[in-house]
Amino acid sequence: MPKILRATAEANPNIAIIKYWGKRDEKLILPMQGSNSVTLDEQLKTRTTVMFSDKFRQDEIWINNKQLTTPEELEKVMPQLNIIREMAKIRLKAKVVSYSVTPVAGGLAGSAAGLAAVAYAATNALGMNLSISELSVLCRLGSGSACRSVYGGFAEWKRGEKADGSDSFAVQIADEKHWPDFRIVVGVAESGEKKVKSRAGMKHTVANSILYSKRLEYLPKVLKESKDAILKKDASRLFEIAMRDSNDMHATMHDTWPPIMYLNDASKEVIYAIHELNQNGIKAGYSFDAGPNPTIFTLDKHVAEVKKILENAGIKKMFVSNVGSGPKILKDEIEHLIDENGNIRKHSFDEKKNMLVIEY
């Protein structure tokens, strides 16, 4: 009986503290500057099963029970798959089935978890023995921020200097046990897809923003300062750095022509309310990626106050996350989204139980 080339991985999204926005190489997804992040826990995870087989006549990619068919939809996953096949010296077609709890294309880094899970599942299915830095590079080739999701805890994506991108990967700053009372409160202001996708927004900003060059000048210094604050568990310093960096990134977007505006009225209400909360000492820091959904960095003792702020801004759906761990491989047969014959198992997410349900 032929060996089944199938594996299932789960990965968690990461939220940037110092943001990645802009590439110096579009094809290799090499950043203009470095960035860093914190990995969320399993509440917003992505599970992905990848199977290679000579029975498949073409590649199939499924996300949340929807098959991807357009070139735009496939452009993230296919390059990564093709590179993995080239590295493994195979030509087998693949079936990729993924379920993401994170709202897709809403600025909550769902693609980071998704592409990290694809890389882990695909390389595991083919028995490839890659180092963590090699896996980080592979994740980067799907989605830049995905390279940071190879680690739990806090991670930094190194800009790198080499033209081939071999030195542009993530390294861990501190693991998930480093800061036990650190919390990330994620609010879902909008769950639909954003009007301007991140890749298009970055390209437009780099080409048109007058302020962007100033951002690049200050990033090395603030990266060092934020890393120091993480290692020292200096919450007030880190939260201020995060807010300033989020503001700075969005300022470059507003400065493009025509401007790009990801924040909505609820986002702005949250910004004002967090500054009001911090009047007598910094308790929390907001951060917005390329979308309106707020992420609030805080400590466990201030979570109730932060949740109240989000509720007052009209944000009813939220997640309170601990610092999460890195990707993992699931080996139980019942956990695969594809059966041993290559058929997709019926699956859905039970919000009440907060779990993925698979019909077996």
PASEVO-600070 format. One record per residue (C-alpha): residue number from 0; residue in one letter; x, y, z. Coordinates in pm, 1 decimal. Example, Ala and Ser with C-alpha at 12.3 -4.5 7.8 and 13.67 -1.06 7.14 Angstrom:
<recs>
{n: 0 res: a px: 1230.0 py: -450.0 pz: 780.0}
{n: 1 res: s px: 1367.0 py: -106.0 pz: 714.0}
</recs>
This chain:
<recs>
{n: 0 res: m px: 0.0 py: 0.0 pz: 0.0}
{n: 1 res: p px: 149.3 py: 340.8 pz: -99.8}
{n: 2 res: k px: 246.4 py: 580.3 pz: 175.6}
{n: 3 res: i px: -10.1 py: 854.5 pz: 245.7}
{n: 4 res: l px: 159.5 py: 1192.7 pz: 200.9}
{n: 5 res: r px: -66.2 py: 1391.4 pz: 429.8}
{n: 6 res: a px: -22.3 py: 1607.7 pz: 738.4}
{n: 7 res: t px: -228.0 py: 1849.5 pz: 943.8}
{n: 8 res: a px: -93.3 py: 2154.9 pz: 1122.0}
{n: 9 res: e px: -234.1 py: 2429.2 pz: 1338.7}
{n: 10 res: a px: -82.9 py: 2775.6 pz: 1364.7}
{n: 11 res: n px: -179.3 py: 3091.8 pz: 1546.4}
{n: 12 res: p px: -180.2 py: 3444.2 pz: 1405.7}
{n: 13 res: n px: 61.5 py: 3704.0 pz: 1532.5}
{n: 14 res: i px: -7.2 py: 4070.6 pz: 1585.1}
{n: 15 res: a px: 268.1 py: 4313.8 pz: 1497.7}
{n: 16 res: i px: 388.1 py: 4548.2 pz: 1768.9}
{n: 17 res: i px: 623.6 py: 4726.7 pz: 1530.1}
{n: 18 res: k px: 455.7 py: 4702.3 pz: 1191.6}
{n: 19 res: y px: 567.7 py: 4555.4 pz: 862.4}
{n: 20 res: w px: 445.3 py: 4780.4 pz: 581.2}
{n: 21 res: g px: 626.4 py: 4787.7 pz: 248.7}
{n: 22 res: k px: 849.1 py: 4557.9 pz: 45.5}
{n: 23 res: r px: 1181.8 py: 4611.1 pz: -123.5}
{n: 24 res: d px: 1124.0 py: 4295.5 pz: -332.2}
{n: 25 res: e px: 767.0 py: 4205.1 pz: -426.2}
{n: 26 res: k px: 838.9 py: 3851.3 pz: -547.4}
{n: 27 res: l px: 1050.6 py: 3738.5 pz: -251.8}
{n: 28 res: i px: 846.1 py: 3945.2 pz: -2.8}
{n: 29 res: l px: 1148.2 py: 4117.7 pz: 146.4}
{n: 30 res: p px: 1060.0 py: 4399.9 pz: 386.5}
{n: 31 res: m px: 1184.2 py: 4756.8 pz: 369.9}
{n: 32 res: q px: 1259.2 py: 4727.8 pz: 742.1}
{n: 33 res: g px: 1228.5 py: 4479.2 pz: 1025.9}
{n: 34 res: s px: 923.4 py: 4426.1 pz: 1247.6}
{n: 35 res: n px: 823.9 py: 4237.2 pz: 1560.4}
{n: 36 res: s px: 513.2 py: 4076.0 pz: 1700.6}
{n: 37 res: v px: 338.7 py: 3870.7 pz: 1966.0}
{n: 38 res: t px: 173.7 py: 3537.9 pz: 1884.2}
{n: 39 res: l px: -189.8 py: 3492.0 pz: 1987.0}
{n: 40 res: d px: -328.2 py: 3181.5 pz: 2152.9}
{n: 41 res: e px: -543.6 py: 2911.5 pz: 1991.0}
{n: 42 res: q px: -870.7 py: 3106.1 pz: 1992.1}
{n: 43 res: l px: -790.9 py: 3248.6 pz: 1645.2}
{n: 44 res: k px: -598.6 py: 2952.7 pz: 1508.3}
{n: 45 res: t px: -596.2 py: 2805.6 pz: 1159.5}
{n: 46 res: r px: -599.1 py: 2431.4 pz: 1094.6}
{n: 47 res: t px: -470.0 py: 2307.3 pz: 760.0}
{n: 48 res: t px: -440.5 py: 1962.6 pz: 605.7}
{n: 49 res: v px: -217.3 py: 1918.1 pz: 302.2}
{n: 50 res: m px: -214.7 py: 1599.3 pz: 97.0}
{n: 51 res: f px: -2.2 py: 1511.4 pz: -207.2}
{n: 52 res: s px: -117.0 py: 1229.1 pz: -434.0}
{n: 53 res: d px: -75.7 py: 1094.1 pz: -787.2}
{n: 54 res: k px: -455.8 py: 1059.0 pz: -785.1}
{n: 55 res: f px: -499.8 py: 1437.6 pz: -795.9}
{n: 56 res: r px: -513.6 py: 1580.8 pz: -1147.4}
{n: 57 res: q px: -480.0 py: 1940.3 pz: -1031.1}
{n: 58 res: d px: -408.0 py: 2140.0 pz: -716.9}
{n: 59 res: e px: -708.1 py: 2226.6 pz: -501.8}
{n: 60 res: i px: -710.3 py: 2493.2 pz: -230.8}
{n: 61 res: w px: -1005.2 py: 2522.0 pz: 7.3}
{n: 62 res: i px: -1044.2 py: 2782.2 pz: 283.8}
{n: 63 res: n px: -1343.7 py: 2778.9 pz: 515.7}
{n: 64 res: n px: -1534.8 py: 2541.6 pz: 283.6}
{n: 65 res: k px: -1480.7 py: 2761.4 pz: -22.3}
{n: 66 res: q px: -1258.2 py: 2653.7 pz: -309.9}
{n: 67 res: l px: -1014.9 py: 2917.2 pz: -431.8}
{n: 68 res: t px: -1032.8 py: 2947.6 pz: -810.1}
{n: 69 res: t px: -922.7 py: 3293.7 pz: -923.6}
{n: 70 res: p px: -556.4 py: 3387.6 pz: -981.6}
{n: 71 res: e px: -584.9 py: 3657.2 pz: -713.5}
{n: 72 res: e px: -708.6 py: 3403.7 pz: -456.7}
{n: 73 res: l px: -441.3 py: 3149.6 pz: -545.0}
{n: 74 res: e px: -144.5 py: 3387.4 pz: -562.5}
{n: 75 res: k px: -52.5 py: 3345.6 pz: -195.3}
{n: 76 res: v px: -67.2 py: 2968.5 pz: -158.2}
{n: 77 res: m px: 53.9 py: 2842.3 pz: -496.4}
{n: 78 res: p px: 405.1 py: 2996.0 pz: -492.9}
{n: 79 res: q px: 466.9 py: 2841.4 pz: -151.6}
{n: 80 res: l px: 342.5 py: 2499.6 pz: -268.0}
{n: 81 res: n px: 551.3 py: 2514.3 pz: -584.1}
{n: 82 res: i px: 867.6 py: 2596.6 pz: -387.8}
{n: 83 res: i px: 801.7 py: 2307.6 pz: -148.4}
{n: 84 res: r px: 756.9 py: 2069.1 pz: -442.9}
{n: 85 res: e px: 1077.2 py: 2196.1 pz: -598.5}
{n: 86 res: m px: 1268.0 py: 2149.5 pz: -271.8}
{n: 87 res: a px: 1128.2 py: 1796.0 pz: -230.6}
{n: 88 res: k px: 1189.2 py: 1714.2 pz: -600.9}
{n: 89 res: i px: 832.8 py: 1595.8 pz: -662.9}
{n: 90 res: r px: 561.3 py: 1685.5 pz: -912.7}
{n: 91 res: l px: 259.7 py: 1550.1 pz: -726.9}
{n: 92 res: k px: -49.2 py: 1768.1 pz: -715.7}
{n: 93 res: a px: -177.2 py: 1876.8 pz: -375.2}
{n: 94 res: k px: -505.7 py: 1924.8 pz: -198.3}
{n: 95 res: v px: -502.1 py: 2190.7 pz: 71.9}
{n: 96 res: v px: -797.2 py: 2225.2 pz: 307.2}
{n: 97 res: s px: -786.5 py: 2498.2 pz: 568.8}
{n: 98 res: y px: -1021.5 py: 2638.6 pz: 828.3}
{n: 99 res: s px: -944.4 py: 2973.2 pz: 986.8}
{n: 100 res: v px: -1120.6 py: 3106.9 pz: 1294.0}
{n: 101 res: t px: -970.7 py: 3450.5 pz: 1220.9}
{n: 102 res: p px: -1186.0 py: 3676.1 pz: 997.0}
{n: 103 res: v px: -1026.8 py: 3656.8 pz: 651.5}
{n: 104 res: a px: -873.8 py: 3976.7 pz: 505.7}
{n: 105 res: g px: -994.2 py: 4186.8 pz: 799.5}
{n: 106 res: g px: -657.8 py: 4306.6 pz: 924.3}
{n: 107 res: l px: -620.4 py: 4043.8 pz: 1197.1}
{n: 108 res: a px: -326.5 py: 3854.7 pz: 1045.7}
{n: 109 res: g px: -527.7 py: 3547.8 pz: 944.9}
{n: 110 res: s px: -295.7 py: 3495.9 pz: 649.2}
{n: 111 res: a px: 1.6 py: 3470.0 pz: 887.1}
{n: 112 res: a px: -153.1 py: 3170.4 pz: 1061.4}
{n: 113 res: g px: -282.2 py: 3024.4 pz: 735.5}
{n: 114 res: l px: 46.5 py: 3034.1 pz: 544.8}
{n: 115 res: a px: 244.5 py: 2911.7 pz: 845.0}
{n: 116 res: a px: 6.8 py: 2615.6 pz: 876.0}
{n: 117 res: v px: 41.0 py: 2536.5 pz: 502.9}
{n: 118 res: a px: 421.7 py: 2539.5 pz: 525.4}
{n: 119 res: y px: 428.0 py: 2316.3 pz: 832.8}
{n: 120 res: a px: 169.9 py: 2069.4 pz: 700.6}
{n: 121 res: a px: 315.8 py: 2045.1 pz: 349.0}
{n: 122 res: t px: 677.9 py: 1995.7 pz: 458.4}
{n: 123 res: n px: 571.4 py: 1745.2 pz: 723.6}
{n: 124 res: a px: 362.4 py: 1550.6 pz: 469.9}
{n: 125 res: l px: 670.9 py: 1516.1 pz: 249.5}
{n: 126 res: g px: 902.7 py: 1425.8 pz: 535.6}
{n: 127 res: m px: 1120.5 py: 1733.9 pz: 488.7}
{n: 128 res: n px: 1351.9 py: 1816.5 pz: 777.8}
{n: 129 res: l px: 1381.2 py: 2195.6 pz: 769.0}
{n: 130 res: s px: 1532.9 py: 2422.0 pz: 1031.0}
{n: 131 res: i px: 1312.8 py: 2685.5 pz: 1197.6}
{n: 132 res: s px: 1482.3 py: 2961.0 pz: 996.4}
{n: 133 res: e px: 1422.1 py: 2769.6 pz: 670.9}
{n: 134 res: l px: 1056.3 py: 2727.3 pz: 765.1}
{n: 135 res: s px: 1036.1 py: 3098.0 pz: 845.8}
{n: 136 res: v px: 1170.5 py: 3185.6 pz: 499.9}
{n: 137 res: l px: 920.3 py: 2944.9 pz: 343.2}
{n: 138 res: c px: 634.1 py: 3106.8 pz: 537.3}
{n: 139 res: r px: 755.8 py: 3452.2 pz: 430.8}
{n: 140 res: l px: 725.2 py: 3356.2 pz: 65.2}
{n: 141 res: g px: 352.0 py: 3310.4 pz: 119.9}
{n: 142 res: s px: 283.1 py: 3607.4 pz: 346.4}
{n: 143 res: g px: 544.9 py: 3831.9 pz: 503.2}
{n: 144 res: s px: 397.5 py: 3830.7 pz: 852.7}
{n: 145 res: a px: 362.9 py: 3450.3 pz: 841.5}
{n: 146 res: c px: 738.5 py: 3420.0 pz: 896.3}
{n: 147 res: r px: 685.1 py: 3543.0 pz: 1253.9}
{n: 148 res: s px: 418.7 py: 3277.1 pz: 1327.5}
{n: 149 res: v px: 683.1 py: 3002.1 pz: 1335.5}
{n: 150 res: y px: 743.7 py: 3106.6 pz: 1696.3}
{n: 151 res: g px: 532.2 py: 3133.6 pz: 2003.7}
{n: 152 res: g px: 584.2 py: 3431.3 pz: 2232.0}
{n: 153 res: f px: 748.1 py: 3741.6 pz: 2086.1}
{n: 154 res: a px: 937.8 py: 3736.8 pz: 1756.5}
{n: 155 res: e px: 1132.9 py: 3973.9 pz: 1534.3}
{n: 156 res: w px: 1143.9 py: 3951.4 pz: 1155.5}
{n: 157 res: k px: 1493.2 py: 4048.1 pz: 1044.4}
{n: 158 res: r px: 1508.9 py: 4271.7 pz: 739.1}
{n: 159 res: g px: 1811.9 py: 4093.6 pz: 600.3}
{n: 160 res: e px: 2057.3 py: 4227.6 pz: 345.3}
{n: 161 res: k px: 2100.7 py: 3951.1 pz: 88.6}
{n: 162 res: a px: 1925.9 py: 3984.5 pz: -247.3}
{n: 163 res: d px: 1802.8 py: 3623.8 pz: -236.6}
{n: 164 res: g px: 1626.6 py: 3677.8 pz: 98.0}
{n: 165 res: s px: 1808.1 py: 3391.9 pz: 271.9}
{n: 166 res: d px: 1883.1 py: 3612.5 pz: 575.4}
{n: 167 res: s px: 1533.0 py: 3760.8 pz: 604.7}
{n: 168 res: f px: 1354.9 py: 3545.0 pz: 860.7}
{n: 169 res: a px: 1214.6 py: 3559.4 pz: 1212.4}
{n: 170 res: v px: 1398.3 py: 3503.1 pz: 1538.8}
{n: 171 res: q px: 1243.6 py: 3464.4 pz: 1881.1}
{n: 172 res: i px: 1274.4 py: 3749.9 pz: 2130.1}
{n: 173 res: a px: 1109.2 py: 3564.3 pz: 2418.9}
{n: 174 res: d px: 890.4 py: 3254.3 pz: 2443.4}
{n: 175 res: e px: 524.5 py: 3228.6 pz: 2544.8}
{n: 176 res: k px: 611.4 py: 3181.5 pz: 2914.3}
{n: 177 res: h px: 815.7 py: 3501.0 pz: 2939.1}
{n: 178 res: w px: 533.7 py: 3743.8 pz: 3029.7}
{n: 179 res: p px: 248.6 py: 3550.1 pz: 3201.2}
{n: 180 res: d px: 14.7 py: 3845.5 pz: 3261.0}
{n: 181 res: f px: 49.0 py: 3997.9 pz: 2911.4}
{n: 182 res: r px: -285.8 py: 4001.7 pz: 2731.0}
{n: 183 res: i px: -400.3 py: 4082.3 pz: 2379.6}
{n: 184 res: v px: -764.2 py: 4190.1 pz: 2348.0}
{n: 185 res: v px: -880.5 py: 4154.6 pz: 1989.0}
{n: 186 res: g px: -1196.7 py: 4333.8 pz: 1882.2}
{n: 187 res: v px: -1385.3 py: 4249.7 pz: 1563.3}
{n: 188 res: a px: -1529.7 py: 4578.0 pz: 1436.7}
{n: 189 res: e px: -1576.9 py: 4435.2 pz: 1087.1}
{n: 190 res: s px: -1542.2 py: 4073.4 pz: 973.4}
{n: 191 res: g px: -1574.6 py: 4128.9 pz: 597.8}
{n: 192 res: e px: -1293.4 py: 4172.2 pz: 349.0}
{n: 193 res: k px: -1131.4 py: 4514.1 pz: 333.5}
{n: 194 res: k px: -1158.4 py: 4732.7 pz: 23.2}
{n: 195 res: v px: -782.8 py: 4763.2 pz: -25.6}
{n: 196 res: k px: -584.8 py: 4441.1 pz: 25.6}
{n: 197 res: s px: -261.1 py: 4468.2 pz: 222.6}
{n: 198 res: r px: -33.9 py: 4391.7 pz: -71.9}
{n: 199 res: a px: -189.1 py: 4663.7 pz: -286.2}
{n: 200 res: g px: -192.2 py: 4906.9 pz: 7.2}
{n: 201 res: m px: 177.0 py: 4853.8 pz: 79.6}
{n: 202 res: k px: 278.7 py: 4901.6 pz: -280.8}
{n: 203 res: h px: 71.4 py: 5218.7 pz: -309.7}
{n: 204 res: t px: 214.6 py: 5361.3 pz: 14.1}
{n: 205 res: v px: 577.3 py: 5295.1 pz: -79.7}
{n: 206 res: a px: 525.8 py: 5457.8 pz: -418.8}
{n: 207 res: n px: 323.2 py: 5762.3 pz: -310.8}
{n: 208 res: s px: 367.8 py: 5856.7 pz: 55.4}
{n: 209 res: i px: 592.3 py: 6155.3 pz: 127.6}
{n: 210 res: l px: 612.2 py: 6049.3 pz: 493.9}
{n: 211 res: y px: 718.0 py: 5690.4 pz: 424.5}
{n: 212 res: s px: 1091.7 py: 5764.7 pz: 401.5}
{n: 213 res: k px: 1079.3 py: 5916.7 pz: 752.1}
{n: 214 res: r px: 915.0 py: 5598.9 pz: 882.1}
{n: 215 res: l px: 1202.2 py: 5389.9 pz: 749.9}
{n: 216 res: e px: 1452.8 py: 5615.5 pz: 927.6}
{n: 217 res: y px: 1298.0 py: 5571.7 pz: 1271.0}
{n: 218 res: l px: 1216.5 py: 5198.4 pz: 1260.6}
{n: 219 res: p px: 1561.7 py: 5054.9 pz: 1355.0}
{n: 220 res: k px: 1567.5 py: 5263.5 pz: 1673.3}
{n: 221 res: v px: 1213.1 py: 5177.6 pz: 1777.8}
{n: 222 res: l px: 1267.5 py: 4808.4 pz: 1704.1}
{n: 223 res: k px: 1556.2 py: 4806.4 pz: 1949.2}
{n: 224 res: e px: 1355.5 py: 4999.9 pz: 2210.2}
{n: 225 res: s px: 1053.1 py: 4769.5 pz: 2181.9}
{n: 226 res: k px: 1269.0 py: 4457.0 pz: 2210.6}
{n: 227 res: d px: 1426.6 py: 4600.2 pz: 2525.1}
{n: 228 res: a px: 1079.0 py: 4676.5 pz: 2668.9}
{n: 229 res: i px: 964.9 py: 4318.6 pz: 2597.6}
{n: 230 res: l px: 1268.8 py: 4164.6 pz: 2765.1}
{n: 231 res: k px: 1232.2 py: 4393.8 pz: 3068.7}
{n: 232 res: k px: 851.0 py: 4347.2 pz: 3074.8}
{n: 233 res: d px: 815.6 py: 4725.9 pz: 3070.0}
{n: 234 res: a px: 445.3 py: 4742.7 pz: 2985.6}
{n: 235 res: s px: 391.1 py: 5118.5 pz: 2980.0}
{n: 236 res: r px: 691.9 py: 5174.7 pz: 2753.2}
{n: 237 res: l px: 593.8 py: 4895.7 pz: 2514.2}
{n: 238 res: f px: 230.7 py: 5008.3 pz: 2494.0}
{n: 239 res: e px: 331.1 py: 5365.7 pz: 2408.4}
{n: 240 res: i px: 574.4 py: 5242.6 pz: 2141.6}
{n: 241 res: a px: 303.3 py: 5021.5 pz: 1989.7}
{n: 242 res: m px: 48.5 py: 5305.3 pz: 1973.0}
{n: 243 res: r px: 294.4 py: 5547.1 pz: 1818.5}
{n: 244 res: d px: 401.2 py: 5292.6 pz: 1560.2}
{n: 245 res: s px: 41.1 py: 5208.7 pz: 1467.1}
{n: 246 res: n px: -34.6 py: 5580.3 pz: 1428.1}
{n: 247 res: d px: 278.8 py: 5630.3 pz: 1222.2}
{n: 248 res: m px: 199.3 py: 5345.9 pz: 981.4}
{n: 249 res: h px: -155.9 py: 5466.0 pz: 925.0}
{n: 250 res: a px: -28.1 py: 5821.6 pz: 876.2}
{n: 251 res: t px: 177.8 py: 5701.9 pz: 578.7}
{n: 252 res: m px: -136.9 py: 5542.2 pz: 433.7}
{n: 253 res: h px: -336.3 py: 5862.8 pz: 478.0}
{n: 254 res: d px: -47.9 py: 6047.3 pz: 313.3}
{n: 255 res: t px: -72.5 py: 5845.1 pz: -10.1}
{n: 256 res: w px: -266.8 py: 5983.3 pz: -304.2}
{n: 257 res: p px: -544.0 py: 5888.4 pz: -316.4}
{n: 258 res: p px: -532.5 py: 5812.0 pz: 55.6}
{n: 259 res: i px: -591.6 py: 5467.5 pz: 203.8}
{n: 260 res: m px: -811.2 py: 5463.3 pz: 512.5}
{n: 261 res: y px: -851.1 py: 5134.2 pz: 695.5}
{n: 262 res: l px: -984.9 py: 5275.1 pz: 1023.3}
{n: 263 res: n px: -1357.0 py: 5332.5 pz: 1075.7}
{n: 264 res: d px: -1556.1 py: 5531.1 pz: 1334.3}
{n: 265 res: a px: -1540.1 py: 5250.0 pz: 1590.7}
{n: 266 res: s px: -1162.0 py: 5233.9 pz: 1547.9}
{n: 267 res: k px: -1130.3 py: 5606.1 pz: 1618.8}
{n: 268 res: e px: -1354.8 py: 5581.5 pz: 1924.7}
{n: 269 res: v px: -1127.0 py: 5311.3 pz: 2063.9}
{n: 270 res: i px: -818.5 py: 5528.9 pz: 2006.7}
{n: 271 res: y px: -966.9 py: 5823.9 pz: 2195.2}
{n: 272 res: a px: -1093.9 py: 5600.0 pz: 2478.1}
{n: 273 res: i px: -757.8 py: 5427.7 pz: 2529.8}
{n: 274 res: h px: -584.6 py: 5764.3 pz: 2558.8}
{n: 275 res: e px: -845.5 py: 5865.8 pz: 2816.0}
{n: 276 res: l px: -782.1 py: 5540.8 pz: 3006.7}
{n: 277 res: n px: -409.8 py: 5618.9 pz: 3007.3}
{n: 278 res: q px: -436.2 py: 5973.0 pz: 3147.0}
{n: 279 res: n px: -297.2 py: 5874.1 pz: 3486.3}
{n: 280 res: g px: -53.7 py: 5609.7 pz: 3367.9}
{n: 281 res: i px: -41.8 py: 5382.2 pz: 3065.1}
{n: 282 res: k px: -258.4 py: 5074.5 pz: 3118.0}
{n: 283 res: a px: -306.0 py: 4966.5 pz: 2755.6}
{n: 284 res: g px: -192.3 py: 5028.2 pz: 2401.7}
{n: 285 res: y px: -396.3 py: 5004.3 pz: 2080.6}
{n: 286 res: s px: -266.6 py: 4874.0 pz: 1752.2}
{n: 287 res: f px: -430.1 py: 4850.2 pz: 1410.1}
{n: 288 res: d px: -300.3 py: 4646.1 pz: 1121.1}
{n: 289 res: a px: -442.1 py: 4698.5 pz: 770.7}
{n: 290 res: g px: -802.9 py: 4699.6 pz: 885.5}
{n: 291 res: p px: -1044.4 py: 4857.0 pz: 1134.5}
{n: 292 res: n px: -1023.3 py: 4584.2 pz: 1396.9}
{n: 293 res: p px: -848.9 py: 4700.2 pz: 1715.1}
{n: 294 res: t px: -589.9 py: 4498.8 pz: 1899.6}
{n: 295 res: i px: -526.3 py: 4618.5 pz: 2253.3}
{n: 296 res: f px: -209.1 py: 4519.5 pz: 2437.7}
{n: 297 res: t px: -259.8 py: 4524.2 pz: 2812.8}
{n: 298 res: l px: -203.8 py: 4333.4 pz: 3136.2}
{n: 299 res: d px: -447.4 py: 4088.1 pz: 3291.5}
{n: 300 res: k px: -551.5 py: 4330.9 pz: 3566.0}
{n: 301 res: h px: -673.9 py: 4587.2 pz: 3308.4}
{n: 302 res: v px: -864.9 py: 4350.8 pz: 3074.5}
{n: 303 res: a px: -1209.1 py: 4438.4 pz: 3216.0}
{n: 304 res: e px: -1152.7 py: 4810.5 pz: 3152.3}
{n: 305 res: v px: -1034.2 py: 4743.1 pz: 2796.8}
{n: 306 res: k px: -1335.5 py: 4521.9 pz: 2720.8}
{n: 307 res: k px: -1566.1 py: 4798.0 pz: 2842.5}
{n: 308 res: i px: -1400.1 py: 5044.8 pz: 2603.8}
{n: 309 res: l px: -1458.1 py: 4811.9 pz: 2308.7}
{n: 310 res: e px: -1819.6 py: 4751.9 pz: 2409.0}
{n: 311 res: n px: -1882.9 py: 5127.7 pz: 2434.4}
{n: 312 res: a px: -1741.8 py: 5166.5 pz: 2082.6}
{n: 313 res: g px: -2003.6 py: 4921.3 pz: 1957.0}
{n: 314 res: i px: -1765.9 py: 4625.8 pz: 1929.4}
{n: 315 res: k px: -1949.4 py: 4327.1 pz: 2071.2}
{n: 316 res: k px: -1730.4 py: 4044.9 pz: 1944.6}
{n: 317 res: m px: -1390.6 py: 4019.5 pz: 2105.2}
{n: 318 res: f px: -1125.4 py: 3770.6 pz: 2213.3}
{n: 319 res: v px: -898.4 py: 3795.9 pz: 2515.0}
{n: 320 res: s px: -578.9 py: 3613.8 pz: 2427.9}
{n: 321 res: n px: -279.2 py: 3505.1 pz: 2627.3}
{n: 322 res: v px: 57.9 py: 3497.1 pz: 2455.4}
{n: 323 res: g px: 38.9 py: 3189.5 pz: 2233.7}
{n: 324 res: s px: 264.5 py: 2908.3 pz: 2119.2}
{n: 325 res: g px: 409.6 py: 2820.5 pz: 1780.5}
{n: 326 res: p px: 270.4 py: 2580.6 pz: 1516.9}
{n: 327 res: k px: 205.5 py: 2214.0 pz: 1591.9}
{n: 328 res: i px: 143.3 py: 1897.9 pz: 1391.4}
{n: 329 res: l px: -176.1 py: 1701.0 pz: 1467.3}
{n: 330 res: k px: -139.1 py: 1324.7 pz: 1426.3}
{n: 331 res: d px: -475.2 py: 1180.5 pz: 1530.0}
{n: 332 res: e px: -670.4 py: 1052.2 pz: 1228.1}
{n: 333 res: i px: -986.4 py: 1231.1 pz: 1339.1}
{n: 334 res: e px: -809.5 py: 1568.8 pz: 1326.8}
{n: 335 res: h px: -735.5 py: 1561.7 pz: 951.7}
{n: 336 res: l px: -960.6 py: 1768.1 pz: 722.2}
{n: 337 res: i px: -885.9 py: 1525.0 pz: 436.1}
{n: 338 res: d px: -936.0 py: 1149.2 pz: 472.9}
{n: 339 res: e px: -683.8 py: 887.5 pz: 364.1}
{n: 340 res: n px: -854.5 py: 858.6 pz: 23.8}
{n: 341 res: g px: -821.8 py: 1228.2 pz: -51.4}
{n: 342 res: n px: -1181.8 py: 1324.4 pz: 27.1}
{n: 343 res: i px: -1258.4 py: 1642.9 pz: 216.9}
{n: 344 res: r px: -1427.1 py: 1575.2 pz: 547.3}
{n: 345 res: k px: -1727.5 py: 1789.8 pz: 627.9}
{n: 346 res: h px: -1625.8 py: 2041.5 pz: 892.4}
{n: 347 res: s px: -1754.5 py: 2357.3 pz: 1060.8}
{n: 348 res: f px: -1676.9 py: 2580.9 pz: 1355.7}
{n: 349 res: d px: -1897.4 py: 2564.0 pz: 1664.6}
{n: 350 res: e px: -1881.1 py: 2915.8 pz: 1810.2}
{n: 351 res: k px: -2055.2 py: 2817.7 pz: 2134.9}
{n: 352 res: k px: -1801.2 py: 2544.9 pz: 2206.0}
{n: 353 res: n px: -1519.1 py: 2739.4 pz: 2037.2}
{n: 354 res: m px: -1403.4 py: 2429.6 pz: 1851.4}
{n: 355 res: l px: -1371.8 py: 2288.1 pz: 1502.0}
{n: 356 res: v px: -1616.6 py: 2003.8 pz: 1443.9}
{n: 357 res: i px: -1522.9 py: 1737.2 pz: 1187.2}
{n: 358 res: e px: -1760.2 py: 1465.5 pz: 1066.4}
{n: 359 res: y px: -1571.4 py: 1140.6 pz: 1075.4}
</recs>
